[in-house]
Amino acid sequence: MRVQQTAGPLCVRIDREPVELPTQHTDPVEHAWSRLQASNPRYFNGGILSFASFDVNSGTIHARAEQYKHHAVRETVDLGVTLLAVTGVLVARDQDGIERFMIGKRSPTTHRYGNLWEFGPCGGIDQPATDVQMLDQEMILQELRRECIEEAGIDLSSSSITPIALVHDDSVGSVDVVYRVHLASIPQQRANWEYLECDWLSLSELQERIGADPDQFIPTAIPIARLLDALKDEPSD
């Protein structure tokens, strides 16, 4: 697990050079993908972005256009496809003025880390239209807003959103662009297929739960929580 703090706007540059799948991988990939689809009908082979590198000085993430199935079969055939995703750390003050952070318990039907708690909503950044070579910060935030509507029914249109880090999870092959999202108030939650339940915790409550049982959280949640603790005394937007 590796965390790269960020400052200032981010963008994603997309390499659309076709990636040739080695012949020896063709059949194993198709067989593995068929098994995944048989186990869960929600699997869909859409276009994704695969993380390549990050230029911290310019805030530029370099990614390449890929297929989701080439990432999903990683446990059977590792093609080196690292999913580029976006995560929102939602924070709002309660009636006593205490900052509380939203965590969601993932459904067992999710591809990875079922039944574990995470910061969210989160999800892969969709591959844009073929004529788009770069996503600016606003386009990345559009992906985050879409995830929030779909997964939690929360509208971020009037929220303050700040990039705080890139979090690398090599065990599952993902890099999350993490944004802190300040909401005006704690919204009403609704369960869906993505989250079994949601909770809003103060930073101390969050640290206490992680300390008591870290295995109930996805691995990336723990370094994010540490970063939030490190940033707690810094001014926010």
Buried (B, 14 or more C-beta within 10 A) or exposed (E): EEBEEBEEEBBBBBBEEEBEEEEEBEEEBEEBBEEBBEEEEEBEEEBBBBBBEBEEEEBBBBBBBBBBBBBBBBEEBEBEBBBBBBBBBBBBBEEEEEBBBBBBBBBEEBBBBEEBBBBBBBBBBBBBEEEEEEBEBEBBBBBBBBBBBEBBEBEBEEBEBBBBBBBBBEEBBBBBBBBBBBBEEBBEBEEEEBBBEBBBBBBEBBBEBBEEEEEBBBBBBBBBBEBBEEBEEEEEE
